[in-house]
């Protein structure tokens, strides 16, 4: 026998059952709508971000061309195309050429692609297809490589950042074969740094360079390693062109701190650290404190080729011979600690001009 409360319980239970059936019936519709909305918003967001990156790229390309013109260089290409629809390639350039107005030198890539992922459209991957050529003094050198990984961040309204560059098994016709080139650079929170704090950190690492023997040099056929780790001190702020940016940077005491330099070109071994800056003519001013082995042998070989200024190298060799010592009993070559620099287009050793460049 059902009481009044029992009837109410059954009625509530029947009502809940009807509601559950209703939600089950239309739940897939609601979920499908939410999924479609989410996907649509993601596609729209990706489209807007890709378009923003393209606009930023156009601005940076225009800025780069204007800046290069200031130094007698330019960029040209046969065709450029853009796509705001994923997964098409974001940017495609055909026969892009970086060349000098005054010298017969250029770097040419048949096809250059900039692509990105769906969720991080501001992070660009750079790849190439077809011939890659280096023109040096009118002579064309073909460049081949087996593997490359090049990426850069290009966020809207911000400077390019987080550059990573890695190429392996490179062959440059008539010049050399290189096992690996690594380059990395990143900005360091420019809004939180002072004028004398690091703005950019970078390192370059080149390994196992096998020369072809056609160049006139006194050292061995293989360069084991060239490494440089550096920091750009002082913020480089965007001006009308890069020349003005660098001028403003230099006027506030900006320079490049070379934290670590390493050269292994048997028999020469050299390590060092120092500073790189530029004068009012934008000529490099390098000051490098080095410690090396077999430097005297290299100088002797270059002197036989009449490469040095005779007066300058004569005095320099006297100073170096007085400083040279054997770091170990079994060492074949003497160790020398000496400053090496470049200033006013001249090479200096022991602060003496030994060669006009």
C-alpha positions as CSV (number, residue, x, y, z in Angstrom):
1,X,0.0,0.0,0.0
2,X,1.5,3.3,-1.1
3,X,1.4,6.3,1.1
4,X,1.2,9.8,-0.2
5,X,4.9,10.2,0.3
6,X,5.5,7.1,-1.7
7,X,3.5,8.4,-4.6
8,X,5.5,11.7,-4.5
9,X,8.7,9.6,-4.6
10,X,7.6,7.7,-7.6
11,X,6.5,10.9,-9.4
12,X,9.9,12.5,-8.7
13,X,11.7,9.4,-9.9
14,X,9.7,9.4,-13.1
15,X,10.5,13.1,-13.6
16,X,14.2,12.5,-13.2
17,X,14.1,9.6,-15.6
18,X,12.5,11.8,-18.2
19,X,15.1,14.5,-17.7
20,X,17.9,12.0,-18.0
21,X,16.4,10.6,-21.2
22,X,16.2,14.2,-22.5
23,X,19.8,14.9,-21.8
24,X,21.0,11.6,-23.2
25,X,19.0,12.4,-26.4
26,X,20.6,15.8,-26.9
27,X,23.9,15.4,-25.2
28,X,25.7,14.4,-28.4
29,X,24.3,17.4,-30.1
30,X,25.6,19.8,-27.3
31,X,29.0,18.1,-27.2
32,X,29.3,18.2,-31.0
33,X,28.4,21.9,-31.0
34,X,31.0,22.6,-28.3
35,X,33.6,20.6,-30.2
36,X,32.8,22.4,-33.4
37,X,32.9,25.8,-31.6
38,X,36.3,24.9,-30.1
39,X,37.8,23.8,-33.4
40,X,36.4,26.8,-35.2
41,X,37.8,29.2,-32.6
42,X,41.2,27.5,-32.8
43,X,41.2,27.7,-36.6
44,X,40.2,31.4,-36.5
45,X,42.9,32.1,-33.9
46,X,45.5,30.3,-36.0
47,X,44.4,32.2,-39.1
48,X,44.7,35.6,-37.2
49,X,48.1,34.6,-35.7
50,X,49.5,33.5,-39.1
51,X,48.3,36.7,-40.6
52,X,50.0,38.7,-37.8
53,X,53.2,36.8,-38.3
54,X,53.1,37.4,-42.1
55,X,52.6,41.2,-41.4
56,X,55.5,41.1,-38.9
57,X,57.7,39.3,-41.5
58,X,56.9,41.9,-44.1
59,X,57.9,44.7,-41.7
60,X,61.1,42.9,-40.7
61,X,62.0,42.2,-44.4
62,X,61.4,45.8,-45.3
63,X,63.5,46.9,-42.3
64,X,66.3,44.4,-43.2
65,X,66.5,45.6,-46.8
66,X,66.6,49.2,-45.8
67,X,69.3,48.5,-43.3
68,X,71.4,46.4,-45.7
69,X,71.2,49.2,-48.3
70,X,73.1,51.4,-45.8
71,X,76.0,49.0,-45.9
72,X,76.0,48.4,-49.7
73,X,74.0,45.1,-49.7
74,X,70.5,44.2,-50.8
75,X,67.9,41.4,-51.0
76,X,66.1,40.3,-54.2
77,X,63.8,37.5,-55.1
78,X,61.8,36.3,-58.1
79,X,58.6,35.6,-56.3
80,X,57.2,35.6,-52.7
81,X,53.9,34.0,-51.6
82,X,52.0,33.9,-48.3
83,X,49.4,31.6,-46.9
84,X,47.2,32.2,-43.9
85,X,45.6,28.7,-44.1
86,X,47.2,25.8,-42.1
87,X,49.0,23.5,-43.0
88,X,50.1,25.4,-46.2
89,X,53.6,26.8,-46.0
90,X,53.4,30.2,-44.3
91,X,55.9,32.0,-46.6
92,X,57.6,30.8,-49.8
93,X,60.5,32.7,-51.5
94,X,61.9,31.7,-54.9
95,X,65.4,32.5,-56.0
96,X,66.1,34.7,-53.0
97,X,69.5,36.5,-53.3
98,X,71.5,38.4,-50.7
99,X,74.1,40.4,-52.7
100,X,76.6,43.2,-52.6
101,X,76.2,46.4,-54.7
102,X,80.0,47.0,-54.8
103,X,81.5,43.5,-54.8
104,X,80.8,40.5,-56.9
105,X,79.5,38.5,-53.9
106,X,76.2,36.9,-53.2
107,X,74.3,34.1,-51.4
108,X,71.5,32.5,-53.4
109,X,68.8,30.0,-52.4
110,X,66.5,28.5,-55.1
111,X,63.5,28.0,-52.7
112,X,63.2,29.1,-49.1
113,X,60.3,28.1,-46.9
114,X,59.0,29.4,-43.6
115,X,56.6,27.0,-41.9
116,X,55.0,26.8,-38.4
117,X,52.9,24.5,-36.2
118,X,49.2,24.9,-35.6
119,X,49.5,25.7,-31.9
120,X,52.7,27.9,-32.1
121,X,52.4,29.9,-35.3
122,X,54.9,32.5,-34.1
123,X,57.7,29.9,-34.0
124,X,59.0,29.6,-37.6
125,X,60.9,26.7,-39.1
126,X,63.1,27.6,-42.0
127,X,64.0,25.1,-44.8
128,X,65.3,25.2,-48.3
129,X,64.9,23.3,-51.6
130,X,67.0,23.2,-54.7
131,X,70.3,24.8,-55.3
132,X,72.2,26.9,-52.7
133,X,75.1,28.9,-54.0
134,X,77.7,31.3,-52.7
135,X,79.3,33.7,-55.1
136,X,82.6,35.1,-54.0
137,X,84.5,37.5,-56.2
138,X,82.6,36.2,-59.2
139,X,83.3,32.5,-58.5
140,X,80.3,30.3,-57.8
141,X,80.5,27.8,-55.0
142,X,77.7,25.2,-54.7
143,X,76.6,24.4,-51.1
144,X,75.2,21.0,-50.2
145,X,74.1,19.7,-46.8
146,X,72.4,16.6,-45.5
147,X,70.5,17.9,-42.4
148,X,69.3,21.3,-41.2
149,X,67.2,22.6,-38.3
150,X,66.7,26.3,-38.3
151,X,64.0,28.1,-36.2
152,X,63.2,31.6,-35.0
153,X,60.5,33.2,-32.9
154,X,58.7,36.1,-34.7
155,X,56.0,37.3,-32.3
156,X,53.9,40.3,-33.4
157,X,55.3,43.6,-32.3
158,X,58.5,42.1,-30.9
159,X,62.0,41.6,-32.3
160,X,63.0,38.2,-33.7
161,X,64.1,36.0,-30.9
162,X,65.4,32.5,-30.0
163,X,67.3,31.8,-33.1
164,X,68.5,28.2,-33.4
165,X,70.6,27.2,-36.4
166,X,72.0,23.7,-37.0
167,X,73.4,22.3,-40.3
168,X,75.3,19.0,-40.7
169,X,77.4,17.5,-43.4
170,X,78.0,20.6,-45.4
171,X,80.0,20.7,-48.6
172,X,81.2,24.0,-50.2
173,X,82.6,23.3,-53.7
174,X,86.3,24.3,-54.2
175,X,86.5,25.3,-50.5
176,X,85.7,22.9,-47.7
177,X,83.6,20.2,-46.1
178,X,82.2,20.9,-42.6
179,X,80.7,18.3,-40.2
180,X,78.5,20.7,-38.3
181,X,77.6,24.3,-37.7
182,X,75.6,25.3,-34.6
183,X,74.4,28.9,-33.9
184,X,72.0,30.0,-31.1
185,X,71.0,33.4,-30.0
186,X,68.3,34.8,-27.7
187,X,67.1,38.1,-26.2
188,X,67.4,38.6,-22.5
189,X,64.2,40.4,-21.1
190,X,65.0,43.8,-22.6
191,X,62.4,45.5,-20.5
192,X,64.2,44.5,-17.3
193,X,67.9,45.2,-18.2
194,X,70.2,48.2,-17.8
195,X,72.3,49.7,-20.5
196,X,75.4,47.8,-19.3
197,X,73.7,44.4,-18.9
198,X,73.6,41.6,-21.4
199,X,70.9,42.1,-24.1
200,X,71.6,39.1,-26.3
201,X,73.4,35.8,-25.6
202,X,74.8,33.8,-28.5
203,X,77.2,31.1,-29.3
204,X,78.7,29.7,-32.5
205,X,80.3,26.3,-32.8
206,X,81.8,24.9,-36.0
207,X,83.4,21.5,-36.0
208,X,85.7,19.5,-38.3
209,X,86.3,21.7,-41.3
210,X,88.3,19.9,-44.0
211,X,89.9,22.3,-46.4
212,X,90.5,21.3,-50.0
213,X,94.1,22.5,-50.2
214,X,93.5,25.2,-52.9
215,X,93.7,28.1,-50.4
216,X,97.1,29.6,-49.5
217,X,97.5,28.9,-45.8
218,X,100.3,27.5,-43.7
219,X,98.4,25.3,-41.2
220,X,96.9,21.8,-41.5
221,X,94.1,20.7,-43.8
222,X,91.6,20.2,-40.9
223,X,90.3,22.8,-38.5
224,X,89.1,20.8,-35.5
225,X,86.9,23.4,-34.0
226,X,86.0,27.1,-34.0
227,X,83.9,28.2,-31.0
228,X,82.8,31.6,-29.7
229,X,80.4,32.4,-26.9
230,X,79.4,36.1,-26.6
231,X,77.0,38.5,-25.1
232,X,75.8,41.8,-26.6
233,X,76.1,44.3,-23.8
234,X,73.5,47.1,-23.8
235,X,70.1,47.1,-25.4
236,X,69.8,47.7,-29.2
237,X,66.6,49.6,-29.7
238,X,64.8,49.8,-33.1
239,X,65.5,53.1,-35.0
240,X,64.7,54.1,-38.5
241,X,67.3,51.5,-39.8
242,X,69.9,49.2,-38.3
243,X,72.7,51.7,-38.8
244,X,71.0,54.2,-36.5
245,X,70.2,51.4,-34.0
246,X,73.8,50.4,-33.9
247,X,75.0,54.1,-33.6
248,X,72.6,54.7,-30.7
249,X,73.8,51.4,-29.1
250,X,77.4,52.4,-29.4
251,X,76.8,55.9,-28.1
252,X,75.5,54.4,-24.9
253,X,78.6,52.2,-24.5
254,X,77.4,49.1,-26.1
255,X,79.8,46.4,-27.1
256,X,80.1,42.6,-27.6
257,X,81.7,40.7,-24.7
258,X,83.5,37.6,-26.1
259,X,83.3,35.3,-23.1
260,X,85.0,32.3,-24.7
261,X,86.9,31.8,-27.9
262,X,88.5,28.5,-29.0
263,X,90.5,27.7,-32.2
264,X,91.9,24.2,-32.8
265,X,93.7,24.3,-36.2
266,X,96.6,22.0,-35.8
267,X,99.3,22.7,-34.9
268,X,97.8,25.9,-33.6
269,X,95.7,25.8,-30.4
270,X,94.3,29.1,-29.2
271,X,91.9,30.2,-26.5
272,X,90.9,33.7,-25.5
273,X,88.4,36.3,-24.4
274,X,87.9,39.9,-25.0
275,X,85.6,42.6,-26.5
276,X,84.3,43.6,-29.9
277,X,83.0,47.1,-30.7
278,X,82.8,49.4,-33.8
279,X,84.2,52.9,-34.5
280,X,82.4,55.8,-36.0
281,X,82.9,54.3,-39.5
282,X,81.4,51.0,-38.3
283,X,84.8,49.3,-38.6
284,X,85.3,46.5,-36.1
285,X,87.5,47.1,-33.1
286,X,88.5,43.8,-31.6
287,X,90.5,43.2,-28.4
288,X,91.3,39.6,-27.7
289,X,93.5,38.3,-24.9
290,X,94.8,34.9,-26.1
291,X,96.9,32.0,-24.9
292,X,98.2,29.7,-27.7
293,X,100.6,27.1,-28.8
294,X,102.4,27.1,-32.2
295,X,101.7,30.8,-32.8
296,X,105.3,31.4,-33.5
297,X,105.3,28.7,-36.2
298,X,102.3,30.2,-37.8
299,X,103.9,33.7,-37.8
300,X,107.1,32.3,-39.4
301,X,105.1,30.6,-42.2
302,X,103.1,33.7,-42.9
303,X,106.2,35.8,-42.8
304,X,107.8,33.6,-45.5
305,X,104.8,34.4,-47.7
306,X,105.4,38.1,-47.2
307,X,102.0,38.4,-45.6
308,X,103.1,40.7,-42.7
309,X,104.4,44.2,-42.5
310,X,108.2,43.5,-42.1
311,X,108.9,46.3,-39.6
312,X,105.9,45.5,-37.4
313,X,106.4,41.7,-37.3
314,X,110.1,42.1,-36.6
315,X,109.4,43.9,-33.3
316,X,106.5,41.7,-32.5
317,X,108.5,38.5,-32.8
318,X,111.1,39.8,-30.4
319,X,108.4,40.5,-27.8
320,X,106.8,37.1,-28.4
321,X,110.0,35.1,-28.1
322,X,110.8,36.8,-24.8
323,X,107.4,35.7,-23.5
324,X,107.2,32.2,-24.9
325,X,107.6,29.2,-22.5
326,X,107.0,25.5,-22.3
327,X,103.8,24.7,-20.4
328,X,104.7,21.1,-20.1
329,X,107.9,19.1,-20.4
330,X,106.6,17.0,-23.3
331,X,105.1,20.0,-25.2
332,X,106.4,20.3,-28.8
333,X,105.3,23.9,-29.2
334,X,105.8,26.9,-26.9
335,X,102.9,28.6,-25.1
336,X,102.4,32.4,-25.6
337,X,100.0,34.7,-23.9
338,X,99.5,37.8,-26.0
339,X,96.8,40.4,-27.0
340,X,95.6,40.2,-30.6
341,X,93.3,42.9,-32.0
342,X,91.8,44.6,-35.1
343,X,91.6,48.4,-35.2
344,X,91.4,50.8,-38.1
345,X,91.4,47.9,-40.6
346,X,94.7,46.6,-39.3
347,X,95.8,43.5,-37.4
348,X,97.6,44.1,-34.2
349,X,99.7,41.7,-32.1
350,X,101.2,43.0,-28.9
351,X,99.4,46.2,-29.8
352,X,101.8,46.6,-32.8
353,X,100.4,46.8,-36.4
354,X,101.6,43.8,-38.3
355,X,99.2,43.8,-41.2
356,X,96.8,46.3,-43.0
357,X,93.6,44.5,-43.8
